[in-house]
Amino acid sequence: MKSADVRRKFLDYFKAPPRAHREVPSSSLVPADDPTLLFTNSGMVQFKRVFQGLERRDYTRAVTCQKCVRAGGKHNDLEQVGHTARHHTFFEMLGNFSFGDYFKKEAIEYAWEWVTSSEWLGIDPDRLYVTVHHSDDEARKLWRQVTGIADSRIFGLGDKDNFWQMGDTGPCGPCSEILVDIRGKGDGRRGKGAPSMDEFVALSEEGQFLEIWNLVFMQFDQQPDGKRNPLPKPSVDTGAGLERITSVMQNVPSNFDTDLFQPIIAQAVEVVGRPYDHGPAGAPYRVLADHARAVNFLLADGVYPSNEGRGYVLRRILRRAVRHAWLLGRREPTLAPLTRAVTGSMGDVARRRSAFSKRSRAGSRAWRSCAISRLFPARTRSSCTTPTASRSISPR
């Protein structure tokens, strides 16, 4: 199944009656009116004020495919990108949301049906495991009743893994995750029975059990004194990584082996002139593919290299890409030639490619003539200016 099909199936499933969610376009990578975030890093960011009760919408159910960047602040895995199968600076998060409408039962029912039904993803239920917060007996019971999954395949974990809160105060609640045994069709646990808690944790850390969907049940209001009061209208916030799900559907061991990255890597190989290695030696190519996506989408959303804030993070990404291009022996510009492959890999966003490419090219022109001064300001002084940011370009 192509990544574009995964994306479209998710949106179609939740829009269709009786689920009847409103499809909401991806927001900009630059959060609106939220000084606490450098970048949009999850699907719920554009609904933050709704969850806080500060804003009302004319719908109570929403579904999105949100473009996200995690390359700064506490969510900063930049140096791991390219060296692992799952870390990225830019990624797409699929999500369904309930604003005081449905709650745990429906959220679990919808997630299980989309993942296991042959009409949608059709993943074998025998490959699936679930986690809940150790105190959330309601969620554990609902998983058994709604899906029929055995209790031995449900694991109760603590706050670190299965409790979410927006901040020191405000909406919060337990969460529940769906994981796939990625070796389930061959050398996985099929026929061995469910693992023990210790085995489950160890195999999850090793990557055999891959988290594909997180369901957050916002049912409490965290007080300054630490007390958690029940919310009058509990809500649901979910997030499913498109790249991870696509790797499962295409039966490949790494996100970089999917159709979201392979066309970009292939273009980089053509530009550089050296073969790609799927092992550690191929890390520079994976860095280039990942960073090309991040750079293009950040430029399209009006973020430009600078000495502070978002621009500084973008500059770090660019510098890291340049460094890895040098490791491949490339001395000429490398990211710009990958732009066409980036837009091409986005599948059903073809109708927006023209606008996306126009914004990306505008951003490229803004810093191309002074790229060295922006990336290495200690070497020279920049005299260039950046254009005014325009509206966001959605990845769909």
C-alpha positions as CSV (number, residue, x, y, z in Angstrom):
1,M,0.0,0.0,0.0
2,K,1.4,3.4,-1.0
3,S,1.8,6.2,1.6
4,A,-0.7,8.3,-0.3
5,D,-3.3,5.5,0.1
6,V,-2.6,5.3,3.8
7,R,-3.1,9.0,4.1
8,R,-6.3,9.0,2.0
9,K,-7.8,6.0,3.7
10,F,-7.4,7.6,7.1
11,L,-9.2,10.7,6.1
12,D,-11.9,8.9,4.2
13,Y,-12.6,6.5,7.1
14,F,-13.2,9.3,9.6
15,K,-15.1,11.5,7.2
16,A,-17.6,8.8,6.3
17,P,-20.8,8.4,8.3
18,P,-21.6,7.4,10.9
19,R,-18.2,8.8,12.2
20,A,-18.7,12.1,10.3
21,H,-15.5,14.0,11.3
22,R,-14.7,17.3,9.7
23,E,-11.5,17.2,7.6
24,V,-9.4,20.1,8.8
25,P,-6.4,21.1,6.7
26,S,-2.9,20.9,8.1
27,S,-1.9,24.1,9.9
28,S,1.4,25.9,9.4
29,L,4.6,24.6,10.8
30,V,4.8,27.9,12.6
31,P,2.2,27.7,15.4
32,A,-0.3,30.5,15.5
33,D,-0.4,32.6,18.7
34,D,1.6,30.1,20.7
35,P,5.0,31.4,21.9
36,T,5.6,28.2,23.9
37,L,6.4,26.2,20.7
38,L,9.1,26.7,18.0
39,F,7.2,24.4,15.5
40,T,4.0,22.6,15.2
41,N,5.0,19.2,16.6
42,S,1.7,17.3,16.8
43,G,-1.8,17.3,15.4
44,M,-3.4,18.8,18.5
45,V,-1.5,22.1,18.3
46,Q,-4.0,23.8,16.1
47,F,-6.8,22.7,18.5
48,K,-5.0,23.7,21.7
49,R,-7.4,26.6,22.5
50,V,-10.4,24.3,21.7
51,F,-9.2,21.7,24.2
52,Q,-8.6,24.5,26.8
53,G,-12.1,25.8,26.4
54,L,-10.9,29.2,25.0
55,E,-12.3,28.7,21.5
56,R,-15.4,27.1,20.0
57,R,-15.6,25.5,16.5
58,D,-18.7,24.7,14.5
59,Y,-17.8,21.0,14.7
60,T,-17.0,18.6,17.6
61,R,-15.2,15.9,15.5
62,A,-12.2,16.5,13.4
63,V,-9.6,14.5,11.3
64,T,-6.3,15.9,10.0
65,C,-3.1,15.0,8.4
66,Q,-0.7,17.4,10.1
67,K,2.8,18.3,9.0
68,C,5.1,18.4,12.0
69,V,8.7,19.3,12.8
70,R,10.6,18.1,15.9
71,A,14.1,19.5,15.8
72,G,14.2,21.9,18.8
73,G,13.3,22.2,22.4
74,K,12.6,19.1,24.5
75,H,11.6,17.2,21.3
76,N,15.1,17.3,19.8
77,D,16.4,14.1,18.2
78,L,18.3,15.9,15.4
79,E,21.6,14.1,15.8
80,Q,19.9,10.7,15.7
81,V,18.2,11.3,12.4
82,G,19.7,9.1,9.7
83,H,21.2,6.7,12.2
84,T,17.9,5.1,13.3
85,A,14.9,3.6,11.5
86,R,12.3,6.0,12.9
87,H,13.7,9.4,13.9
88,H,12.8,12.4,11.6
89,T,12.9,16.2,11.7
90,F,9.8,16.4,9.5
91,F,6.9,13.9,9.5
92,E,3.2,13.7,9.0
93,M,0.8,12.9,11.9
94,L,-2.6,11.4,11.2
95,G,-5.1,12.3,13.9
96,N,-8.8,12.2,14.9
97,F,-10.2,14.5,17.6
98,S,-13.3,14.7,19.7
99,F,-14.1,18.0,21.5
100,G,-16.4,16.9,24.2
101,D,-18.2,14.5,21.8
102,Y,-17.2,10.8,21.9
103,F,-14.8,9.3,24.3
104,K,-12.9,6.1,25.0
105,K,-15.3,3.5,23.7
106,E,-15.6,5.1,20.2
107,A,-12.0,6.1,20.0
108,I,-10.9,2.5,20.6
109,E,-13.6,1.1,18.3
110,Y,-12.6,3.5,15.4
111,A,-8.8,2.8,15.8
112,W,-9.2,-0.9,15.9
113,E,-11.5,-1.0,12.9
114,W,-9.3,1.2,10.8
115,V,-6.2,-0.8,11.6
116,T,-7.6,-4.4,11.3
117,S,-10.5,-4.2,8.8
118,S,-9.7,-5.5,5.3
119,E,-11.5,-2.5,3.9
120,W,-8.8,-0.2,5.5
121,L,-5.4,-1.4,6.6
122,G,-6.1,-5.0,7.2
123,I,-3.3,-5.7,9.7
124,D,-3.7,-9.1,11.4
125,P,-5.0,-8.6,14.9
126,D,-2.6,-11.4,16.1
127,R,0.3,-9.0,15.4
128,L,-1.2,-6.2,17.6
129,Y,-0.6,-5.3,21.3
130,V,-2.0,-2.5,23.3
131,T,-0.8,-0.4,26.3
132,V,-2.9,1.5,28.8
133,H,-2.1,3.6,31.8
134,H,-1.8,1.2,34.8
135,S,-4.6,3.0,36.6
136,D,-7.0,3.1,33.6
137,D,-9.2,0.0,34.3
138,E,-11.9,1.5,32.1
139,A,-9.7,1.5,29.0
140,R,-8.4,-2.0,29.6
141,K,-12.0,-3.3,29.9
142,L,-13.1,-1.5,26.8
143,W,-10.2,-2.9,24.8
144,R,-11.3,-6.4,25.7
145,Q,-15.0,-5.7,25.1
146,V,-14.8,-3.7,21.9
147,T,-12.0,-5.5,20.1
148,G,-11.9,-9.0,21.7
149,I,-8.1,-8.7,22.3
150,A,-6.9,-10.9,25.0
151,D,-6.0,-9.3,28.4
152,S,-2.5,-10.9,28.1
153,R,-1.9,-8.6,25.1
154,I,-2.8,-5.4,27.1
155,F,0.0,-3.9,29.2
156,G,-0.4,-1.3,31.9
157,L,2.4,1.2,32.0
158,G,3.2,4.3,34.1
159,D,3.0,8.1,33.6
160,K,6.2,8.2,31.5
161,D,4.7,6.2,28.7
162,N,1.0,6.4,29.1
163,F,-0.1,9.7,30.6
164,W,-0.2,13.0,28.6
165,Q,-0.6,16.6,29.8
166,M,-0.6,19.8,27.9
167,G,1.6,21.6,30.4
168,D,2.0,22.1,34.2
169,T,-1.7,22.9,34.3
170,G,-4.6,22.3,32.1
171,P,-6.2,19.3,30.2
172,C,-4.5,16.0,30.7
173,G,-5.3,12.3,30.9
174,P,-4.2,8.7,30.3
175,C,-3.3,7.4,26.9
176,S,-3.4,4.1,25.1
177,E,-1.1,2.9,22.4
178,I,-1.4,0.4,19.6
179,L,1.8,-1.5,18.7
180,V,2.6,-3.9,15.9
181,D,4.9,-6.9,16.0
182,I,6.9,-6.0,12.9
183,R,8.3,-9.6,12.8
184,G,4.9,-11.1,13.1
185,K,4.8,-12.8,9.7
186,G,8.0,-14.7,10.2
187,D,10.3,-14.8,13.2
188,G,8.0,-12.9,15.6
189,R,6.0,-14.2,18.5
190,R,3.3,-16.0,16.5
191,G,2.7,-19.3,18.2
192,K,4.8,-18.3,21.3
193,G,2.0,-16.7,23.2
194,A,1.9,-13.2,24.7
195,P,5.2,-11.9,26.2
196,S,5.7,-11.1,29.8
197,M,5.8,-7.4,30.9
198,D,9.6,-7.5,31.0
199,E,9.8,-9.1,27.6
200,F,7.3,-6.6,26.1
201,V,9.3,-3.6,27.4
202,A,12.5,-5.1,26.1
203,L,11.2,-6.0,22.7
204,S,9.6,-2.5,22.4
205,E,12.9,-0.9,23.1
206,E,14.6,-3.1,20.5
207,G,12.0,-2.0,17.9
208,Q,10.2,-5.3,17.4
209,F,7.0,-3.9,18.8
210,L,6.4,-0.7,16.9
211,E,4.0,2.0,18.2
212,I,1.8,3.2,15.4
213,W,-1.1,5.0,17.2
214,N,-1.5,6.9,20.4
215,L,-5.0,7.6,21.8
216,V,-5.1,10.3,24.4
217,F,-8.1,10.5,26.7
218,M,-8.3,14.1,28.1
219,Q,-10.4,13.6,31.2
220,F,-8.7,15.7,33.9
221,D,-7.8,19.4,34.5
222,Q,-4.4,19.6,36.2
223,Q,-4.4,22.2,39.0
224,P,-1.4,24.2,40.2
225,D,-1.4,22.2,43.4
226,G,-1.2,18.9,41.5
227,K,-4.8,18.0,41.9
228,R,-6.6,16.6,38.9
229,N,-10.2,17.5,38.6
230,P,-12.5,15.7,36.2
231,L,-13.3,17.7,33.0
232,P,-17.0,18.4,32.4
233,K,-16.6,17.3,28.8
234,P,-13.8,14.7,28.3
235,S,-12.1,14.8,24.8
236,V,-10.0,12.7,22.6
237,D,-6.7,13.5,20.8
238,T,-5.0,10.8,18.8
239,G,-1.8,10.7,16.7
240,A,-0.6,8.1,14.2
241,G,2.7,8.4,12.4
242,L,2.2,8.2,8.6
243,E,5.8,7.1,8.1
244,R,5.6,4.3,10.7
245,I,2.3,2.9,9.4
246,T,3.6,3.1,5.8
247,S,6.6,1.0,6.8
248,V,4.3,-1.6,8.3
249,M,2.1,-1.7,5.2
250,Q,5.1,-1.9,2.8
251,N,6.7,-4.6,5.1
252,V,10.1,-2.8,5.3
253,P,12.3,-2.5,8.4
254,S,12.8,1.3,8.2
255,N,10.8,4.4,7.5
256,F,13.6,5.3,5.0
257,D,12.8,2.2,3.0
258,T,9.2,3.5,2.2
259,D,8.0,5.3,-0.8
260,L,8.1,8.5,1.2
261,F,11.9,8.5,1.3
262,Q,13.2,6.1,-1.4
263,P,12.6,8.5,-4.4
264,I,14.5,11.3,-2.5
265,I,17.3,8.9,-1.7
266,A,17.4,7.7,-5.3
267,Q,17.6,11.4,-6.5
268,A,20.4,12.0,-4.0
269,V,22.3,9.0,-5.3
270,E,22.0,10.4,-8.9
271,V,23.2,13.8,-7.7
272,V,26.1,12.5,-5.7
273,G,27.1,9.6,-7.9
274,R,27.8,7.1,-5.1
275,P,25.7,4.0,-4.3
276,Y,23.3,3.8,-1.3
277,D,24.0,1.5,1.6
278,H,21.0,0.4,3.7
279,G,23.4,0.0,6.7
280,P,25.3,2.5,8.8
281,A,27.3,3.7,5.7
282,G,24.1,5.0,4.2
283,A,23.4,7.4,7.0
284,P,24.5,10.5,5.0
285,Y,21.9,9.7,2.3
286,R,19.2,9.3,4.9
287,V,20.1,12.6,6.5
288,L,19.9,14.3,3.2
289,A,16.4,12.8,2.4
290,D,15.0,13.7,5.8
291,H,16.5,17.2,5.9
292,A,15.4,17.9,2.3
293,R,11.8,17.4,3.4
294,A,12.2,19.6,6.5
295,V,13.9,22.4,4.7
296,N,11.4,22.5,1.9
297,F,8.4,22.6,4.1
298,L,9.9,25.1,6.5
299,L,10.8,27.4,3.6
300,A,7.3,27.0,2.2
301,D,5.9,28.1,5.6
302,G,8.0,31.2,5.7
303,V,10.9,30.1,8.0
304,Y,14.3,31.2,6.8
305,P,17.9,30.7,8.2
306,S,18.8,33.2,10.9
307,N,20.7,33.5,14.2
308,E,17.8,32.8,16.6
309,G,14.6,30.9,17.1
310,R,13.1,28.9,14.3
311,G,15.6,30.3,11.8
312,Y,18.5,29.1,13.9
313,V,17.0,25.6,14.0
314,L,16.6,25.6,10.2
315,R,20.2,26.8,9.9
316,R,21.3,23.8,12.1
317,I,19.4,21.4,9.8
318,L,21.0,23.0,6.7
319,R,24.5,22.8,8.2
320,R,24.0,19.2,9.1
321,A,22.8,18.4,5.6
322,V,25.9,20.2,4.1
323,R,28.2,18.3,6.5
324,H,26.7,14.9,5.4
325,A,26.9,15.8,1.8
326,W,30.6,16.5,2.3
327,L,30.9,13.0,3.8
328,L,29.7,11.7,0.5
329,G,32.3,13.8,-1.3
330,R,29.8,16.3,-2.6
331,R,31.0,19.9,-2.8
332,E,28.2,21.4,-4.9
333,P,24.6,22.3,-3.7
334,T,22.8,19.1,-2.8
335,L,19.4,19.9,-1.2
336,A,18.0,22.1,-4.0
337,P,18.2,19.3,-6.6
338,L,16.1,17.1,-4.3
339,T,13.1,19.5,-4.2
340,R,11.4,17.8,-7.1
341,A,11.7,14.4,-5.5
342,V,10.3,15.8,-2.2
343,T,7.2,17.2,-3.8
344,G,6.8,14.0,-5.9
345,S,6.9,11.8,-2.9
346,M,4.0,13.5,-1.3
347,G,1.5,11.5,-3.4
348,D,-2.0,13.0,-3.4
349,V,-0.8,16.5,-2.7
350,A,-0.2,16.9,-6.5
351,R,-2.9,19.6,-6.6
352,R,-0.9,21.7,-4.2
353,R,2.6,21.0,-5.6
354,S,2.6,24.2,-7.7
355,A,1.9,26.4,-4.8
356,F,4.3,24.5,-2.6
357,S,7.1,24.6,-5.1
358,K,6.6,28.3,-5.7
359,R,6.9,29.1,-2.0
360,S,9.9,26.7,-1.6
361,R,11.7,28.4,-4.6
362,A,11.0,31.8,-3.2
363,G,12.6,30.8,0.1
364,S,15.6,29.3,-1.7
365,R,16.2,32.5,-3.6
366,A,16.0,34.5,-0.4
367,W,19.0,32.7,1.1
368,R,20.9,31.1,-1.8
369,S,23.1,34.2,-2.5
370,C,24.0,34.4,1.2
371,A,23.9,30.8,2.2
372,I,27.4,30.7,3.6
373,S,26.8,33.8,5.8
374,R,23.5,32.3,7.1
375,L,25.0,28.9,7.8
376,F,28.4,30.1,9.1
377,P,27.8,33.7,10.3
378,A,31.2,33.8,12.0
379,R,32.9,33.7,8.6
380,T,31.1,36.5,6.8
381,R,28.5,39.1,7.4
382,S,25.1,38.8,5.8
383,S,23.4,41.7,4.1
384,C,20.5,39.8,2.6
385,T,16.8,40.0,3.6
386,T,14.1,37.4,3.8
387,P,10.7,37.8,2.1
388,T,7.5,38.1,4.1
389,A,6.0,34.8,5.0
390,S,2.7,34.0,3.2
391,R,0.0,31.5,4.0
392,S,0.8,27.9,4.9
393,I,1.0,25.2,2.4
394,S,-0.7,22.0,3.5
395,P,0.9,18.6,2.8
396,R,-2.4,17.4,1.4
